[in-house]
Each structure stands twice: as C-alpha cells, then as structure tokens.
Amino acid sequence: MTKFRPSVGPGGATIATIADEVGVSTTTVSKVLNGRSDVAPDTRARIEASLKRHRYRRRGRRPTSTAQVDLVFHEFDSAWAMEIIRGVEAVATAANVGVVLSQLGGRHRPPAWWLDGVLARRPLGVLLVLCHLTESQQQRLARQMIPFVVIDTDSATSASVPTVGSNNWNGGLLATRHLLELGHRRIAIISGPENVLCSRARVAGFRFAHDEAGLTVDPELVRYGNFQLTAGYRHGMELLTRPDRPTAIFAGSDTQAMGVFRAARRLGLDIPRDLSVVGYDNIPVAAWLGPALTTVDQPLRDMAGTATQMLLDLARGGDLPASRVDLVTELVVRESTAPPPG
C-alpha cells in the first residue's frame, strides 16, 4: 500500500515545520504551495519567506499540465505583436502545443487575477512580452513548477530570469550612424515609453552615435511616445512645425514612423527630399510604404521562436545554456532616407 510521504526540503523541513515556524496551520501552508489566492498577503509573504529560507521543494512528480503555453502581452494591438505571435505559433505548433493569448491593457505587471487563472490552467509554461513578474509571482509559479521566459523585457532582469531580446543599443546606433553619414546634423528621435528598457537603450545608441561624431544632441529633439501611430503623428507634427525643424527623424517603431509619414504629408513635406525617416522592427508593411521605409530589422519572429523553445526545454526539465539571449539587429536601407536638402 502506498503511504503519503510529506514533502521535505534540503534542510529536512516539512509542511508542519513551516507551519510551526510561521504560526499558521498546515492547511494554510498547503494553500500557498498550491497557488491558492485565499491567503492574506502578509501571511503569504511570511510563508514564502520561510519556504525560501528552508529551500523547500515539493517532492514527487510535476503537476499534470495541459499541452499549452500562456503568451502574455502588455498589449497587442499592433503588427509588431502579430510577428511575435507568429514566431511563438511556429515553434509551439511543431511541438503539438497550444497557445493561450492574453494581454494586460498596457500594464507591465500582471495583476493577481491573471496569476490565479494561470495557476488554475497549469500550462506547460508562460511567455511574457514587454512585462515581467514580481518576485512573489515568480515564487508562486515555481511552487507549481511552471517555468516562464520573458520576451523583449521592459526592464532589467536578474540573471535567473530567462530572457530573449535584441541588441536595442546597437539598433539605435546603426540608425543614427546611417543618417549622420548621409549628412544630417539635426536628427530627432521618437522612442517608446521612457520607463521601458528597449526605449532607453535605443536612445542611448542614438546619443553614442552623436558622441562619436563629435556632435551634441539637442534635448528638444529627443521624444518618448508609446510605439503607436498616434505618438509618431503627434510628435512628428510638433517637431516638423518648429522653425529649426529636424531634417531626419528616427522613430522607435515602424508604426510610429507611419505616424511621422502622415505628419510630413499634412505639412507638405516630401520624404526623403525634405525629411528622412528611419523606423524600427522591419514589420512586413514597412517594405510596402510609399516610399519604402528604411528601418532597423529586429528579428521578432526569431526572438519569439527562441523564447518558445527555451520555455519548452525548461518544461521538459532541461537546463538552458544561457539565461539571456540577445539577437542581432541590422539596418535595412530602403527609400525613406537621403542626404538633407540644400
């Protein structure tokens, strides 16, 4: 007859040990271990601290999981998001794994109700796009042996968080060098949100290109938006109606570049004769704009596919050779850039 064997951590701690130390019932400790949400936050924090202190790990087999992964965006109303989805789907389909898609309405931190839903579904793992988990949320997933991987992180992550991104600093450098080599000296940048890591990295590359050319960046020409068309249009109108308007604009996404195109046309400016524009991402539509958009190729599908394979490897109990993977960015020169007028 099979008997119940209590879970024991490396130090010999059992559920009863944790319960006695924290001063709660073994039922409450079990609720935390099972990812239940009906535990007071302060009590949960004390229990998780004790579990971590004792390096407690549940014995036995991994909980039964459905053959699916959760793909979570901070928001996905863009062609950029569709490229990520296609990359995930390609690898997941080949592995006969389904994908559950959700978004956080622009937030970069998943709320409690989202995590409760994930724990109830028990997927093979979780892919997070431009968002990341709190330490407490990471611990709750770890208790249920549900791995996670971050795609294009919104902020710096620890070495223990598996992350796939691209070299955003190099992308900003390549775009700006191209414009400087064409002869532009008043170059504006419209990046993404200032509190997002990839936005700041692209601006840092932009600034470095100016530094190595011995040029000073005009702070009035550095703008932050939200990667959307409306931000490109709004900042484009503000920049291009200045008496000392820039002769080139580096947009933080191809979608923002489309907004700049619209602003330029409304003001009667020709691209690239009067204004050069560089985008970022190289989404499929970039090659079909009139004129075709010069842009930084960020390998979105490869990023998503790499992250998905990492997640599936973790779900199978494998080890990752590296926790941080940054793919190469390249400049694709098309028709939207030319030497400045005059």
C-alpha positions as CSV (number, residue, x, y, z in Angstrom):
1,M,0.0,0.0,0.0
2,T,1.3,3.4,-1.0
3,K,1.6,5.8,2.0
4,F,1.7,9.5,2.0
5,R,5.2,10.9,2.4
6,P,5.4,14.5,3.5
7,S,7.4,16.9,1.3
8,V,10.8,17.6,2.7
9,G,13.2,20.4,1.8
10,P,17.0,20.1,1.6
11,G,17.2,21.0,5.2
12,G,14.7,18.4,6.3
13,A,11.8,20.9,6.6
14,T,8.2,19.6,6.2
15,I,4.9,21.5,5.8
16,A,4.5,21.1,9.6
17,T,7.9,22.7,10.1
18,I,7.0,25.7,8.0
19,A,3.6,26.0,9.7
20,D,5.1,25.9,13.2
21,E,7.7,28.5,12.3
22,V,5.2,30.9,10.8
23,G,2.5,30.2,13.3
24,V,-0.2,29.1,10.9
25,S,-2.0,25.8,10.1
26,T,-0.6,23.2,7.7
27,T,-3.7,23.8,5.6
28,T,-2.6,27.5,5.1
29,V,0.9,26.4,4.1
30,S,-0.6,23.9,1.6
31,K,-2.8,26.7,0.1
32,V,0.3,28.7,-0.6
33,L,2.1,25.7,-2.1
34,N,-0.9,25.0,-4.3
35,G,-1.1,28.6,-5.6
36,R,-4.4,29.3,-3.9
37,S,-5.4,33.0,-3.7
38,D,-7.4,32.9,-0.5
39,V,-4.4,33.6,1.8
40,A,-3.8,37.1,3.3
41,P,-0.9,38.9,1.5
42,D,1.1,39.3,4.8
43,T,0.6,35.7,5.7
44,R,1.5,34.5,2.2
45,A,4.7,36.7,2.3
46,R,5.8,35.1,5.7
47,I,5.1,31.6,4.5
48,E,7.0,32.2,1.2
49,A,9.9,33.7,3.1
50,S,10.1,30.6,5.3
51,L,9.8,28.3,2.3
52,K,12.7,30.1,0.6
53,R,14.8,30.1,3.8
54,H,14.4,26.3,4.1
55,R,14.9,25.9,0.3
56,Y,11.7,23.9,0.4
57,R,10.8,22.0,-2.7
58,R,7.8,19.7,-3.1
59,R,8.6,16.0,-3.7
60,G,7.0,14.0,-6.4
61,R,6.0,14.4,-10.0
62,R,5.4,17.7,-11.7
63,P,1.7,18.6,-11.5
64,T,-0.2,17.4,-14.6
65,S,-0.2,20.2,-17.2
66,T,-2.2,20.7,-20.3
67,A,-0.2,20.8,-23.6
68,Q,-0.3,24.6,-23.9
69,V,1.7,27.7,-23.1
70,D,0.4,31.1,-22.0
71,L,1.5,34.0,-24.1
72,V,1.0,37.3,-22.3
73,F,1.4,40.8,-23.8
74,H,1.3,44.1,-22.1
75,E,-0.8,45.0,-25.1
76,F,-1.0,43.5,-28.6
77,D,-2.9,46.0,-30.9
78,S,0.0,46.2,-33.4
79,A,1.7,44.5,-36.3
80,W,4.7,44.1,-34.0
81,A,2.7,41.9,-31.7
82,M,1.5,39.8,-34.7
83,E,5.1,39.0,-35.6
84,I,5.7,37.8,-32.0
85,I,2.6,35.6,-32.2
86,R,3.6,34.1,-35.5
87,G,7.1,33.2,-34.1
88,V,5.6,31.5,-31.0
89,E,2.9,29.7,-33.0
90,A,5.5,28.2,-35.4
91,V,7.5,26.5,-32.6
92,A,4.5,25.6,-30.5
93,T,2.6,24.0,-33.4
94,A,5.7,21.9,-34.4
95,A,5.8,20.7,-30.8
96,N,2.0,20.0,-30.8
97,V,1.5,22.6,-28.1
98,G,-1.4,25.1,-28.0
99,V,-1.1,28.8,-27.2
100,V,-3.4,30.8,-24.8
101,L,-3.2,34.5,-25.7
102,S,-3.9,37.3,-23.2
103,Q,-3.0,41.0,-22.7
104,L,-2.7,43.3,-19.7
105,G,-4.2,46.5,-21.1
106,G,-0.9,48.3,-21.4
107,R,0.3,47.3,-17.9
108,H,3.8,45.9,-17.5
109,R,3.0,43.9,-14.3
110,P,0.4,41.1,-14.3
111,P,-2.4,41.6,-11.7
112,A,-3.3,39.0,-9.1
113,W,-6.3,37.7,-11.1
114,W,-4.1,36.9,-14.1
115,L,-1.8,34.7,-12.0
116,D,-4.8,32.9,-10.4
117,G,-6.0,32.0,-13.9
118,V,-2.6,30.7,-14.9
119,L,-2.3,28.5,-11.8
120,A,-5.8,27.2,-12.4
121,R,-4.9,26.2,-16.0
122,R,-1.5,24.8,-15.1
123,P,0.1,25.4,-18.5
124,L,3.5,24.0,-19.6
125,G,4.9,27.5,-19.1
126,V,4.4,31.2,-19.6
127,L,5.8,33.6,-22.1
128,L,5.7,37.3,-21.1
129,V,6.2,40.1,-23.7
130,L,7.3,43.5,-22.5
131,C,6.2,42.7,-19.0
132,H,7.6,40.7,-16.1
133,L,6.6,39.1,-12.8
134,T,7.1,40.3,-9.2
135,E,9.4,38.1,-7.1
136,S,6.3,36.8,-5.3
137,Q,4.6,35.9,-8.5
138,Q,7.8,34.1,-9.7
139,Q,7.8,32.1,-6.5
140,R,4.2,31.1,-6.9
141,L,4.9,29.8,-10.4
142,A,8.0,28.0,-9.2
143,R,6.0,26.2,-6.4
144,Q,3.8,24.7,-9.2
145,M,6.9,24.0,-11.4
146,I,5.6,26.3,-14.2
147,P,8.6,27.9,-15.9
148,F,8.5,31.3,-17.6
149,V,10.5,33.2,-20.2
150,V,10.5,37.0,-20.9
151,I,10.5,38.3,-24.5
152,D,11.8,41.9,-25.0
153,T,11.8,42.7,-21.3
154,D,10.5,46.1,-20.2
155,S,13.2,46.5,-17.6
156,A,16.5,45.0,-16.3
157,T,16.0,41.4,-15.1
158,S,18.2,39.2,-12.8
159,A,20.4,36.5,-14.3
160,S,17.9,33.9,-13.0
161,V,15.1,35.2,-15.3
162,P,15.3,33.6,-18.8
163,T,15.1,36.5,-21.3
164,V,15.2,36.8,-25.1
165,G,15.6,40.2,-26.7
166,S,17.6,42.0,-29.4
167,N,20.5,44.5,-29.2
168,N,18.5,47.7,-29.0
169,W,21.5,49.9,-28.3
170,N,23.1,48.7,-31.5
171,G,19.9,49.3,-33.4
172,G,19.8,52.9,-32.2
173,L,23.5,53.3,-33.1
174,L,23.1,51.8,-36.6
175,A,20.1,54.0,-37.5
176,T,21.7,57.2,-36.3
177,R,25.1,56.5,-37.9
178,H,23.3,56.0,-41.2
179,L,21.6,59.4,-41.0
180,L,24.8,61.1,-39.9
181,E,26.7,59.5,-42.8
182,L,24.1,60.9,-45.2
183,G,25.0,64.4,-43.8
184,H,22.1,65.0,-41.4
185,R,23.0,67.1,-38.3
186,R,19.6,67.8,-36.9
187,I,18.2,64.4,-36.2
188,A,15.2,63.8,-33.9
189,I,14.3,60.5,-32.2
190,I,10.8,59.5,-31.2
191,S,11.3,56.4,-28.9
192,G,8.9,54.3,-26.9
193,P,7.9,54.8,-23.3
194,E,10.8,56.3,-21.2
195,N,10.3,53.7,-18.5
196,V,10.8,50.8,-20.9
197,L,14.3,49.3,-21.2
198,C,14.4,48.9,-25.0
199,S,13.3,52.6,-25.5
200,R,16.1,53.8,-23.3
201,A,18.6,51.5,-25.0
202,R,17.8,52.9,-28.5
203,V,18.1,56.4,-27.2
204,A,21.5,55.5,-25.7
205,G,22.7,54.2,-29.1
206,F,21.4,57.4,-30.7
207,R,23.3,59.5,-28.3
208,F,26.5,57.5,-28.7
209,A,26.4,57.9,-32.5
210,H,26.4,61.6,-32.0
211,D,29.2,61.5,-29.4
212,E,31.5,59.5,-31.7
213,A,30.8,62.1,-34.5
214,G,31.6,64.9,-32.1
215,L,28.1,66.3,-32.1
216,T,25.8,67.4,-29.3
217,V,22.2,66.1,-29.1
218,D,19.6,68.8,-28.9
219,P,17.4,67.7,-25.9
220,E,14.3,69.2,-27.7
221,L,14.7,66.6,-30.4
222,V,14.5,63.6,-28.0
223,R,10.9,62.5,-27.6
224,Y,9.3,59.5,-25.9
225,G,6.0,58.0,-27.1
226,N,4.2,54.7,-26.9
227,F,5.3,52.9,-30.1
228,Q,1.9,53.7,-31.7
229,L,1.0,55.6,-34.8
230,T,-0.7,58.4,-32.9
231,A,2.6,59.1,-31.0
232,G,4.5,59.3,-34.2
233,Y,2.0,61.7,-35.7
234,R,1.8,63.9,-32.6
235,H,5.5,64.2,-32.0
236,G,6.1,64.4,-35.8
237,M,3.8,67.5,-36.0
238,E,5.5,69.1,-33.1
239,L,8.9,68.6,-34.4
240,L,8.2,69.4,-38.0
241,T,6.5,72.7,-37.3
242,R,9.5,74.1,-35.3
243,P,11.4,76.9,-37.0
244,D,14.5,74.8,-36.6
245,R,12.9,71.5,-37.6
246,P,15.0,68.4,-37.9
247,T,16.0,67.1,-41.3
248,A,15.7,63.5,-40.2
249,I,13.6,61.5,-37.6
250,F,14.4,58.1,-36.2
251,A,11.2,56.5,-35.0
252,G,11.2,53.9,-32.2
253,S,8.9,51.6,-34.3
254,D,7.7,51.2,-37.8
255,T,4.2,52.1,-36.7
256,Q,5.5,55.4,-35.2
257,A,7.3,56.0,-38.4
258,M,3.9,55.7,-40.3
259,G,2.6,58.5,-38.0
260,V,5.6,60.6,-38.9
261,F,4.9,60.0,-42.6
262,R,1.3,61.3,-42.1
263,A,2.5,64.4,-40.3
264,A,5.1,65.2,-43.1
265,R,2.5,64.8,-45.8
266,R,0.0,67.0,-43.9
267,L,2.7,69.7,-43.8
268,G,3.6,69.3,-47.5
269,L,7.0,67.8,-46.8
270,D,8.4,65.2,-49.2
271,I,10.1,62.0,-47.9
272,P,13.0,61.7,-48.4
273,R,13.7,65.0,-50.3
274,D,12.7,67.2,-47.3
275,L,12.8,64.7,-44.5
276,S,14.5,61.4,-43.9
277,V,12.7,58.8,-41.8
278,V,14.1,55.6,-40.2
279,G,11.8,53.1,-38.4
280,Y,12.4,50.1,-36.1
281,D,11.3,46.4,-36.2
282,N,11.0,45.8,-40.0
283,I,7.5,44.6,-39.9
284,P,6.2,43.3,-43.3
285,V,4.3,46.5,-44.2
286,A,7.5,48.6,-43.9
287,A,8.6,47.5,-47.4
288,W,5.2,48.5,-48.9
289,L,5.0,52.1,-47.7
290,G,5.5,54.9,-50.2
291,P,8.4,55.4,-50.1
292,A,9.6,52.1,-48.7
293,L,10.8,52.6,-45.1
294,T,14.4,52.4,-44.1
295,T,14.3,50.5,-40.8
296,V,16.2,48.5,-38.2
297,D,15.4,44.8,-38.6
298,Q,14.6,43.4,-35.2
299,P,14.2,39.7,-35.7
300,L,10.8,39.5,-33.9
301,R,9.8,36.0,-35.1
302,D,13.2,34.6,-34.3
303,M,13.1,36.2,-30.8
304,A,9.7,34.7,-30.2
305,G,10.7,31.3,-31.5
306,T,13.8,31.2,-29.5
307,A,11.9,32.1,-26.3
308,T,9.3,29.4,-27.0
309,Q,11.9,26.7,-27.5
310,M,13.6,27.8,-24.3
311,L,10.3,27.5,-22.4
312,L,9.6,24.1,-23.8
313,D,13.1,22.9,-22.8
314,L,12.5,24.2,-19.3
315,A,9.1,22.5,-19.1
316,R,10.8,19.2,-20.0
317,G,13.2,19.6,-17.1
318,G,16.2,20.7,-19.3
319,D,18.8,23.3,-18.5
320,L,19.4,26.4,-20.5
321,P,23.0,27.1,-21.8
322,A,22.3,30.9,-21.2
323,S,19.6,32.8,-19.4
324,R,19.9,35.9,-21.6
325,V,19.8,35.8,-25.4
326,D,20.2,39.0,-27.4
327,L,19.7,38.6,-31.2
328,V,21.5,40.8,-33.7
329,T,19.8,43.9,-35.2
330,E,20.6,45.1,-38.7
331,L,19.8,48.2,-40.7
332,V,17.7,47.7,-43.9
333,V,18.2,50.7,-46.2
334,R,15.2,51.5,-48.5
335,E,13.8,54.7,-50.0
336,S,12.9,56.9,-47.0
337,T,16.4,58.2,-46.3
338,A,18.5,60.5,-48.4
339,P,21.0,63.4,-47.9
340,P,19.5,66.5,-46.3
341,P,18.1,69.3,-48.5
342,G,20.3,72.0,-49.7
